[in-house]
Amino acid sequence: MSDAYCLKFRAINKYLIESLVNPSIYFANPDQLNDPFDCRMDVNKIISSAVLGEKDQRQKDFLLSFLENKSFGENWKSQFENIGVFSVSMCSELTKKQPLMWSHYADEHRGLCVTYSFSEDCFTNAELLAKGMVKYCAAPDISGVFSSNFDPVKITQALLYIFLFNKSSEWGYESEFRLLKYSSGTFPINPSSIYEICFGLRTPKSDIDFIKKIASDYCGCTSFYQMQHDDSAMGFKAVKL
């Protein structure tokens, strides 16, 4: 994630204001995520599905050994109860104009979109558990996880990435990149990480003026845009303020 630009769609509220006055990002607990299956998939069901599709008896027996271990599922679930998830969308003009992102996360175009610029060393001391792009699928495929070896540690590590970085295909429009920490909560960032702010079509002028001032005063941000209708019937574009 070297000098990566990424997008975070936000409503304008006290949490946003606090994140600008004291430049920071928030790692949410899985219970706070809007997808009830996010980081909450039933690993026993995933393995059971793999058993049904496995033809090699040795590998099938190995899979069954996980299911027969009564504490495996509970231990797996407990180790993720306190993790923190910070989600962004990878920066592109297409994503910035994604109508569902503005509707779902930016208060129906009354909010804004923050562009972050994170340097490679930004999270050196952040106790990161993992980072990467989310994969979108109808159901997670774990066939390759168990076919390559019989090392429980390596299998657990591979399952971790499937468990934490897979979402249903319906979420694909988010183009999500995520960072995971061992605990949830606020994490301070360099003020210069706030690279740009783009306001929605319906963002009130009073909110625009207020956010521009605090973002400028506390983060040094000088790049502001607002979405406006373009020449097409249903499109819009970002216009510099």
Residue, then its C-alpha position, 0 to 999 in steps of 0.5 A: m500500500s505504497d502512497a495509496y489513494c483510497l476513498k471513504f464515503r461518510a455522513i457529516n456527523k460528530y464522528l467525521i468532525e472528530s476524525l478531522v479535528n484529531p486526524s484519525i481513522y476508525f477500526a470497527n468491530p465486526d458487530q458494527l459492520n453492515d453486512p452480518f456475514d462480514c468476518r462472521m461466516d460459519v467456518n464449520k459450514i464452510i468446511s462441511s461444504a468442502v467435505l461434500g465436494e472432496k473426492d480424495q478420502r485422505q483429504k476428506d478425513f482430514l477435513l472431518s477431523f476439524l469438524e469433529n474437534k468440538s472446540f475448533g468452531e468456538n475457538w475460531k469464532s472467539q479469536f475474531e470477536n475483538i478485531g478492528v476493520f477499516s474499510v475503504s474503496m480503491c480510488s478511481e473516477l468510476t468508484k467516486k461516481q458510484p451512486l450506491m456508495w453515495s446513497h448508502y454511506a454518504d447520507e444520500h449525497r448529503g455527506l462527502c467522500v474523503t480521499y486518503s493518501f497513506s504512505e507505506d510506513c503509515f501503519t508500521n506500528a498499528e499492530l496490523l493483523a492483515k490487509g488486502m483487497v476483498k474478494y467477492c463471490a457467491a460462496p468462498d472456495i476453500s478447496g485449494v486450502f486443504s489440497s496443498n498440505f496437511d499443516p494445520v497452522k498453514i491451513t488456519q492462516a489460509l482460512l483466516y484470509i478467506f474468513l476476513f476478506n470474502k464477501s457476497s458478490e452483491w457487495g462488489y460495487e464497493s471495490e473494498f480494500r481493508l486493514l485489520k487490527y487485533s483490536s477495534g477503536t480509533f487510530p491516529i494518522n498523519p494530518s497530510s493523509i487527508y488528501e482531498i474531500c468531495f461533497g455530495l450533490r445535496t450537501p448543504k453549503s453551510d456544511i461545506d463551508f464548515i468542513k472546508k474550514i476544519a479540514s484546512d485548519y487541522c489537516g492542511c487539506t486544500s483540495f475540495y470538490q463537489m459532485q454536480h450533474d453532468d451533461s448526460a441524463m443521469g450522470f454526475k461529475a466532480v467539480k473543483l470548489 
